[in-house]
Amino acid sequence: MNNSSSNAPLQRRRFLSSAALAAGGLALTSRASAQDAASGGEPIKIALIGAGTQGQTLLGVCLKSLNVRVMAVCDIWEAYNLNQASRILAGFKQEPNLYADYRDMLAKEKELEAIVIATPDFCHTEQTVACLQSGFPVYCESLMSHTIEGAKKMIQAAKETGKLLQIGFQRRSNPRYRFAYEHIVNETKMLGKIVAANGQWNRPVQTDRGWPKRAPLAEAALSQYGYSSMQQFRNWQWYKELGGGPLAELGSHQIDVFNWFTGLLPKSVMASGGSLFYDNESHQWCDTLMAIFEYASEKENLRALYQTVNSNSNFGHIENFMGDQGTLYLSESSNRVKVYREPAAPDWSKWVKLGILESEEKPKEEKKPEGAVLDIQETVIPPSFNLPVKSSDPVFKPHLENFFNAVRGKEQLNCPAETAYPATVLTLKINEAAQSGQKIEFKPEDFLV
């Protein structure tokens, strides 16, 4: 990443699109209708594998705002997940074929144009490879796989079949993130030299997921599909043989943002964590974890800090990038997205005029009691700015939309498997570092397949 000064001369043609939108901001609320209109009249025929909480969320986004026809839904929990999905689809006058085993679905469904996979991480490799080899493009939720070898197999299958494989790091398609990456970090370089990045995903203590006692999976079915009990089936993220814990479920998305925005691959990572609120038998991964990354190249050298806390929701999920001239705060929660200018940085009014930033009212100065003096250790709050990006879309919509448009041949994938692979490797290695207490060093080839 080039971190030259924001005083560098800029070619006006690079800002034409931004300047044209300066008056009203970059309004993206109508993006859906524009994309749907461009996608052609016929809906794309899809299948969903995995109709649990995440699968139903993706299904709802597809049905409400994307031009798709759901031909089939597959889930091993027929008495509950399949029934739930069927009822959702009935509300949209769609009656797909229902399957318990994805292999039966692939053997019978020949008119599909794409498949969405939202199953537990340990299922991803087998199911994705089978779908690709059956000739279907795949959207697979993150984490790619619960093993590095599994992720490699997915990439190899995509290369061998020539079929599209999008991984669900949905920030890659988020309009605020894309705008910030293109205009704040790269085009204007208004942050200056970036030397630190921080990320966190905090959430409150949560009880384990239960299940309707009238509709459990039979023990034989649980065993057939790799689970020892309903407890494990419903809370698979916490078990080492099935998932990667909160870091894989939550942190992998933000670790991918570190790699993306810095344009670098980490040189090393060290981590510390533990099970501070849950028992180790049913929650095998750390519920609280902190990691420090070193990113370095011949020209760049920065550090990144990441934490996931499953006991306190304060500040939620954010990422920030800190330069000597400014700081960028990002989040899927739009009210937490800000850009702060360092007091000594050049004036940013030109970026406001060009529509790159929106100015914000200056906070009123706090009145000091008469006779009081300023504490010389007090840090003045820097002026803040907003991004001119307005979007009310569900967070998953732009990424699914990008995938379907790529299937139609109208766009390139924003997060193909090769792009998602480094964050997958790093996520799994962070867990390893936290377990061993050892610093892990990386070579560039560790992130290549």
C-alpha positions as CSV (number, residue, x, y, z in Angstrom):
1,M,0.0,0.0,0.0
2,N,1.4,3.4,-1.0
3,N,1.2,5.8,2.0
4,S,2.4,9.0,0.3
5,S,1.3,12.3,1.7
6,S,-2.2,13.5,1.1
7,N,-0.7,16.7,-0.3
8,A,0.3,14.9,-3.5
9,P,-1.2,16.4,-6.7
10,L,-4.4,14.7,-7.8
11,Q,-5.8,14.3,-11.3
12,R,-9.3,15.7,-11.4
13,R,-10.6,13.0,-13.7
14,R,-10.2,10.5,-10.9
15,F,-12.8,12.4,-8.8
16,L,-15.4,13.0,-11.5
17,S,-17.8,10.4,-10.1
18,S,-17.4,11.6,-6.6
19,A,-17.8,15.3,-7.5
20,A,-21.0,14.6,-9.4
21,L,-22.5,13.0,-6.3
22,A,-21.2,15.7,-3.8
23,A,-24.5,17.6,-3.6
24,G,-26.6,14.7,-2.4
25,G,-24.1,12.1,-1.2
26,L,-23.7,8.7,-2.6
27,A,-27.3,7.3,-2.2
28,L,-27.4,3.6,-2.7
29,T,-30.8,2.8,-1.4
30,S,-32.1,2.3,-5.0
31,R,-29.2,0.1,-6.0
32,A,-31.3,-3.0,-5.7
33,S,-33.8,-2.0,-8.3
34,A,-31.1,-0.8,-10.7
35,Q,-29.2,-4.1,-10.4
36,D,-32.3,-6.2,-10.7
37,A,-33.4,-4.4,-13.8
38,A,-30.0,-5.0,-15.3
39,S,-30.0,-8.7,-14.4
40,G,-32.5,-9.6,-17.1
41,G,-36.1,-10.7,-16.9
42,E,-35.7,-14.4,-15.9
43,P,-34.9,-15.2,-12.2
44,I,-31.8,-17.2,-11.6
45,K,-32.5,-20.7,-10.4
46,I,-30.8,-21.5,-7.1
47,A,-30.7,-24.1,-4.3
48,L,-29.9,-23.6,-0.6
49,I,-27.9,-26.2,1.4
50,G,-28.3,-25.5,5.1
51,A,-31.5,-23.9,6.2
52,G,-30.6,-23.0,9.8
53,T,-30.4,-19.5,11.2
54,Q,-27.9,-18.2,8.7
55,G,-29.4,-20.1,5.8
56,Q,-32.8,-18.6,6.5
57,T,-31.3,-15.1,6.7
58,L,-29.7,-15.5,3.3
59,L,-32.9,-17.0,2.0
60,G,-34.9,-14.0,3.2
61,V,-32.5,-11.6,1.5
62,C,-32.7,-13.5,-1.8
63,L,-36.5,-13.7,-1.8
64,K,-37.2,-10.1,-0.8
65,S,-34.7,-8.2,-2.9
66,L,-32.9,-10.4,-5.5
67,N,-34.2,-11.9,-8.7
68,V,-34.0,-15.6,-7.8
69,R,-36.1,-18.7,-8.0
70,V,-35.5,-21.3,-5.3
71,M,-35.7,-24.7,-6.8
72,A,-34.5,-26.8,-3.9
73,V,-33.7,-26.6,-0.2
74,C,-31.6,-29.1,1.7
75,D,-31.2,-29.6,5.4
76,I,-30.7,-32.6,7.6
77,W,-33.2,-31.4,10.2
78,E,-36.3,-32.1,8.2
79,A,-38.7,-31.7,11.1
80,Y,-37.7,-28.2,11.9
81,N,-35.3,-26.3,9.5
82,L,-36.8,-27.7,6.3
83,N,-40.3,-26.9,7.5
84,Q,-39.3,-23.4,8.5
85,A,-37.7,-22.8,5.1
86,S,-40.7,-24.2,3.3
87,R,-43.1,-21.9,5.2
88,I,-40.9,-18.9,4.3
89,L,-40.9,-19.8,0.6
90,A,-44.6,-20.4,0.6
91,G,-45.1,-16.8,1.6
92,F,-43.3,-15.9,-1.7
93,K,-45.3,-18.4,-3.7
94,Q,-42.3,-20.6,-4.2
95,E,-42.5,-24.4,-3.7
96,P,-39.0,-25.9,-4.0
97,N,-38.1,-29.6,-3.7
98,L,-37.0,-30.5,-0.2
99,Y,-34.0,-32.8,0.6
100,A,-32.3,-34.1,3.7
101,D,-29.1,-35.1,1.9
102,Y,-27.3,-32.8,-0.5
103,R,-26.1,-35.7,-2.6
104,D,-29.7,-36.6,-3.4
105,M,-30.3,-33.0,-4.4
106,L,-27.3,-32.9,-6.7
107,A,-28.4,-36.2,-8.3
108,K,-31.9,-34.9,-9.1
109,E,-31.7,-31.1,-9.6
110,K,-30.3,-30.5,-13.1
111,E,-31.6,-27.1,-13.9
112,L,-29.8,-25.2,-11.1
113,E,-27.7,-22.1,-12.0
114,A,-26.2,-21.6,-8.6
115,I,-26.0,-23.0,-5.1
116,V,-25.8,-21.2,-1.7
117,I,-24.2,-23.1,1.1
118,A,-24.8,-22.1,4.8
119,T,-23.9,-25.2,6.7
120,P,-21.4,-25.7,9.6
121,D,-17.8,-25.1,8.7
122,F,-16.8,-28.7,8.7
123,C,-19.3,-29.4,5.9
124,H,-18.1,-26.7,3.6
125,T,-15.2,-28.6,1.8
126,E,-17.1,-31.7,0.9
127,Q,-20.3,-29.9,-0.1
128,T,-18.6,-27.1,-2.1
129,V,-16.3,-29.5,-4.0
130,A,-19.3,-31.8,-4.9
131,C,-21.4,-28.8,-6.1
132,L,-18.6,-27.4,-8.2
133,Q,-17.9,-30.8,-9.7
134,S,-21.6,-31.2,-10.5
135,G,-21.2,-28.0,-12.6
136,F,-22.7,-25.4,-10.3
137,P,-21.3,-22.0,-9.2
138,V,-21.2,-21.8,-5.4
139,Y,-21.7,-19.1,-2.7
140,C,-20.2,-20.6,0.5
141,E,-20.5,-18.9,3.8
142,S,-17.3,-18.2,5.8
143,L,-15.2,-19.6,7.3
144,M,-14.2,-21.4,4.1
145,S,-13.3,-24.6,6.0
146,H,-12.3,-25.6,9.5
147,T,-9.0,-26.9,8.1
148,I,-6.4,-25.3,5.8
149,E,-6.3,-28.5,3.7
150,G,-10.0,-28.3,3.2
151,A,-9.8,-24.7,2.0
152,K,-7.1,-25.7,-0.5
153,K,-9.3,-28.4,-1.9
154,M,-12.1,-25.9,-2.5
155,I,-9.8,-23.6,-4.4
156,Q,-8.4,-26.5,-6.5
157,A,-12.0,-27.7,-7.3
158,A,-12.9,-24.2,-8.5
159,K,-9.8,-24.0,-10.7
160,E,-10.4,-27.5,-12.1
161,T,-14.0,-27.0,-12.9
162,G,-13.9,-23.4,-13.9
163,K,-16.9,-22.6,-11.8
164,L,-17.3,-19.5,-9.7
165,L,-16.8,-19.8,-5.9
166,Q,-17.7,-16.8,-3.8
167,I,-16.8,-16.9,0.0
168,G,-19.1,-15.0,2.4
169,F,-16.8,-12.3,3.6
170,Q,-19.6,-9.8,2.9
171,R,-17.7,-6.7,3.8
172,R,-15.9,-7.1,0.4
173,S,-19.2,-6.0,-1.2
174,N,-20.4,-3.5,1.4
175,P,-20.7,-0.1,-0.3
176,R,-19.2,1.8,2.7
177,Y,-16.2,-0.5,2.9
178,R,-15.6,-0.4,-0.9
179,F,-15.9,3.4,-0.9
180,A,-13.5,3.8,2.0
181,Y,-11.0,1.4,0.5
182,E,-11.0,3.1,-2.9
183,H,-11.3,6.8,-1.9
184,I,-10.1,7.2,1.7
185,V,-7.2,4.7,1.8
186,N,-6.0,4.5,-1.8
187,E,-7.1,7.4,-4.0
188,T,-6.7,10.3,-1.6
189,K,-4.4,8.7,1.0
190,M,-5.8,11.2,3.4
191,L,-4.9,9.0,6.4
192,G,-1.2,9.4,5.6
193,K,1.1,6.7,6.7
194,I,-0.9,3.9,8.3
195,V,1.0,2.3,11.2
196,A,-1.8,0.6,13.2
197,A,-5.1,-1.2,12.8
198,N,-7.6,-2.4,15.4
199,G,-10.6,-4.6,15.2
200,Q,-13.0,-6.1,17.7
201,W,-16.3,-8.0,17.8
202,N,-17.8,-7.9,21.3
203,R,-21.1,-9.5,22.2
204,P,-22.8,-10.3,25.5
205,V,-22.9,-13.7,27.2
206,Q,-25.3,-15.9,25.3
207,T,-27.0,-19.1,26.4
208,D,-26.5,-22.1,24.2
209,R,-28.9,-22.7,21.4
210,G,-31.7,-25.1,22.4
211,W,-34.2,-27.0,20.2
212,P,-37.9,-27.9,20.2
213,K,-38.1,-31.1,22.3
214,R,-40.9,-32.4,20.1
215,A,-38.6,-32.3,17.0
216,P,-35.1,-33.5,17.7
217,L,-32.9,-35.2,15.2
218,A,-32.8,-39.0,15.7
219,E,-29.5,-40.3,17.1
220,A,-28.9,-42.3,14.0
221,A,-29.2,-39.1,11.8
222,L,-26.9,-37.1,14.1
223,S,-24.3,-39.8,13.9
224,Q,-24.6,-40.1,10.2
225,Y,-23.9,-36.5,9.7
226,G,-21.1,-36.1,12.2
227,Y,-22.7,-35.0,15.4
228,S,-22.6,-36.7,18.8
229,S,-25.7,-35.0,20.3
230,M,-28.3,-32.3,19.7
231,Q,-26.3,-30.0,22.0
232,Q,-23.3,-30.3,19.6
233,F,-25.5,-30.1,16.5
234,R,-27.1,-26.8,17.7
235,N,-23.8,-25.3,19.0
236,W,-21.3,-26.7,16.5
237,Q,-19.2,-23.5,16.4
238,W,-17.8,-24.2,19.8
239,Y,-16.5,-27.7,19.0
240,K,-13.0,-28.1,17.5
241,E,-13.8,-30.9,15.1
242,L,-16.8,-28.9,13.6
243,G,-15.9,-25.2,13.6
244,G,-13.4,-22.5,14.8
245,G,-15.2,-20.8,17.6
246,P,-16.1,-17.0,17.8
247,L,-12.8,-16.1,16.0
248,A,-13.9,-18.1,12.9
249,E,-17.6,-17.1,13.2
250,L,-17.0,-13.4,13.8
251,G,-13.3,-12.4,13.7
252,S,-12.4,-13.9,10.3
253,H,-14.5,-11.2,8.5
254,Q,-12.5,-8.4,10.2
255,I,-9.2,-10.1,9.7
256,D,-10.0,-10.2,6.0
257,V,-10.5,-6.5,6.2
258,F,-7.0,-6.0,7.7
259,N,-5.5,-7.9,4.8
260,W,-7.7,-6.1,2.2
261,F,-7.1,-2.5,3.4
262,T,-3.4,-2.8,4.1
263,G,-2.7,-4.7,0.9
264,L,-0.3,-6.8,3.0
265,L,0.0,-10.3,4.3
266,P,1.0,-10.8,8.0
267,K,4.5,-11.7,8.9
268,S,3.6,-13.1,12.3
269,V,0.9,-13.4,14.9
270,M,0.7,-14.1,18.6
271,A,-2.5,-14.6,20.6
272,S,-3.8,-15.1,24.1
273,G,-7.3,-16.3,25.1
274,G,-9.3,-18.6,27.3
275,S,-12.7,-19.9,28.2
276,L,-13.6,-17.3,30.8
277,F,-17.4,-17.7,30.9
278,Y,-18.2,-21.2,29.5
279,D,-17.1,-24.7,30.5
280,N,-14.3,-26.3,28.4
281,E,-16.3,-29.4,27.6
282,S,-19.1,-27.9,25.6
283,H,-17.2,-24.7,24.6
284,Q,-13.8,-25.9,23.4
285,W,-12.7,-22.7,21.8
286,C,-11.7,-19.4,23.6
287,D,-14.7,-17.2,24.4
288,T,-12.3,-14.3,24.9
289,L,-9.3,-13.9,22.6
290,M,-6.8,-11.2,21.7
291,A,-4.3,-11.3,18.9
292,I,-1.4,-9.1,17.6
293,F,-0.4,-9.2,14.0
294,E,2.8,-7.8,12.4
295,Y,2.4,-6.7,8.8
296,A,5.6,-5.8,7.0
297,S,7.1,-5.4,3.6
298,E,10.1,-3.5,2.2
299,K,8.1,-0.2,2.3
300,E,5.5,-0.8,5.0
301,N,5.5,-1.8,8.6
302,L,2.4,-1.8,10.8
303,R,0.8,-3.6,13.7
304,A,-2.8,-4.8,14.1
305,L,-4.7,-5.8,17.2
306,Y,-7.8,-7.9,17.2
307,Q,-10.1,-9.1,20.0
308,T,-13.3,-11.0,20.3
309,V,-15.1,-10.9,23.6
310,N,-18.2,-13.0,24.3
311,S,-19.1,-11.5,27.6
312,N,-19.6,-7.8,27.0
313,S,-21.2,-6.0,24.0
314,N,-19.6,-2.6,24.5
315,F,-18.6,-0.9,21.1
316,G,-19.9,-4.0,19.2
317,H,-18.0,-4.7,16.0
318,I,-15.6,-2.2,14.5
319,E,-12.4,-1.9,12.6
320,N,-10.1,1.1,12.4
321,F,-7.0,2.2,10.6
322,M,-4.8,4.8,12.1
323,G,-2.4,7.0,10.1
324,D,-0.3,10.0,11.0
325,Q,-2.9,12.3,9.3
326,G,-6.2,10.6,10.2
327,T,-8.2,7.6,11.4
328,L,-10.8,5.6,9.6
329,Y,-13.5,3.8,11.6
330,L,-15.5,1.1,9.8
331,S,-18.4,-1.1,10.8
332,E,-21.5,-2.8,9.3
333,S,-23.4,-0.6,11.7
334,S,-23.5,2.7,9.7
335,N,-23.7,5.0,12.8
336,R,-20.1,3.9,13.8
337,V,-18.5,4.8,10.5
338,K,-16.4,7.9,10.9
339,V,-13.2,9.5,9.6
340,Y,-11.1,11.7,12.0
341,R,-8.6,14.2,10.9
342,E,-5.5,14.7,13.0
343,P,-5.1,18.3,14.1
344,A,-1.8,18.7,12.4
345,A,-3.0,17.2,9.1
346,P,-3.6,19.4,6.0
347,D,-7.1,20.8,5.6
348,W,-9.7,18.3,4.4
349,S,-12.2,20.8,3.0
350,K,-11.2,19.9,-0.5
351,W,-12.4,16.3,0.1
352,V,-15.8,17.7,1.3
353,K,-16.1,19.8,-1.9
354,L,-15.3,16.7,-4.0
355,G,-17.9,14.6,-2.2
356,I,-15.3,12.2,-0.7
357,L,-16.3,13.3,2.8
358,E,-19.3,14.9,4.5
359,S,-18.5,17.5,7.2
360,E,-20.0,17.1,10.6
361,E,-21.0,19.7,13.1
362,K,-18.2,20.6,15.5
363,P,-18.9,19.5,19.0
364,K,-19.5,22.3,21.4
365,E,-16.5,23.1,23.6
366,E,-17.0,22.1,27.2
367,K,-17.0,25.1,29.4
368,K,-14.4,25.0,32.1
369,P,-15.2,26.2,35.6
370,E,-13.9,29.7,36.4
371,G,-10.3,29.5,37.4
372,A,-9.8,26.0,36.0
373,V,-6.7,25.3,33.8
374,L,-6.4,22.8,31.0
375,D,-4.8,19.5,31.9
376,I,-1.8,19.2,29.7
377,Q,-2.3,15.4,29.4
378,E,-5.8,15.9,27.9
379,T,-6.1,14.9,24.2
380,V,-8.3,17.2,22.1
381,I,-10.9,15.2,20.2
382,P,-10.0,15.5,16.4
383,P,-12.6,16.8,13.9
384,S,-14.8,14.0,12.5
385,F,-16.3,13.5,9.1
386,N,-18.9,11.1,7.6
387,L,-18.8,9.0,4.4
388,P,-21.3,10.1,1.7
389,V,-22.6,6.5,1.4
390,K,-26.2,5.9,2.3
391,S,-27.5,2.3,2.1
392,S,-30.4,0.6,3.9
393,D,-29.7,-2.8,2.4
394,P,-29.3,-5.8,4.6
395,V,-25.6,-6.5,5.1
396,F,-25.7,-9.7,3.1
397,K,-27.5,-8.4,0.1
398,P,-24.6,-6.6,-1.8
399,H,-22.4,-9.7,-1.6
400,L,-25.1,-12.1,-2.7
401,E,-26.0,-9.7,-5.5
402,N,-22.4,-9.5,-6.6
403,F,-22.4,-13.4,-6.8
404,F,-25.6,-13.6,-8.8
405,N,-24.4,-10.9,-11.2
406,A,-21.2,-12.7,-11.6
407,V,-23.1,-15.9,-12.5
408,R,-25.0,-13.9,-15.1
409,G,-21.6,-12.7,-16.5
410,K,-22.2,-9.0,-15.5
411,E,-19.6,-8.6,-12.7
412,Q,-16.4,-10.1,-11.3
413,L,-16.6,-11.8,-7.9
414,N,-15.6,-9.5,-5.0
415,C,-14.4,-12.4,-2.9
416,P,-13.3,-15.5,-4.8
417,A,-11.8,-18.3,-2.9
418,E,-8.2,-17.3,-3.5
419,T,-9.0,-13.9,-2.0
420,A,-10.6,-15.4,1.1
421,Y,-7.8,-18.0,1.6
422,P,-5.3,-15.8,3.5
423,A,-7.9,-14.7,6.1
424,T,-8.9,-18.4,6.5
425,V,-5.3,-19.5,7.1
426,L,-4.7,-16.6,9.5
427,T,-7.9,-17.3,11.5
428,L,-7.0,-21.0,12.0
429,K,-3.4,-20.1,12.9
430,I,-4.6,-17.5,15.5
431,N,-6.6,-20.2,17.2
432,E,-3.4,-22.4,17.1
433,A,-1.3,-19.6,18.6
434,A,-3.8,-19.0,21.4
435,Q,-3.8,-22.7,22.3
436,S,0.0,-23.1,22.2
437,G,1.0,-19.7,23.6
438,Q,3.6,-19.5,20.8
439,K,4.3,-16.8,18.3
440,I,3.7,-18.1,14.7
441,E,5.8,-16.8,11.8
442,F,4.6,-16.7,8.3
443,K,6.1,-16.9,4.8
444,P,4.4,-15.5,1.7
445,E,3.9,-19.0,0.3
446,D,1.8,-19.9,3.4
447,F,-1.0,-17.8,1.9
448,L,-0.9,-19.2,-1.6
449,V,-2.4,-22.4,-3.1
